Amino acid sequence: MVSDIITMTKKILVIDDEPDVTYTIKNILEDNGYKVDEFNDPILALNNYKVNFYDLVILDIKMPKMDGF
């Protein structure tokens, strides 16, 4: 199906300071055909962020070192 092909090309960035949360979200999204990058350190995520690369960013707001805002 065309929708399956489109879904497989979507790239999502998940950032949360809790590894269990990013692991769970990543597994669910990958099981549904998405390409997922995950970070548990917001500063590391920001340093590795690629402009115009991700279709969606799922970001925790309350994190140590740097908030999601």
Buried (B, 14 or more C-beta within 10 A) or exposed (E): EEEEEEBEEBBBBBBBBEEEBBBEBBEEBEEEBBBBBBBBBBEEBEEEBEEEEBEEBBBBEEBEEEEBE
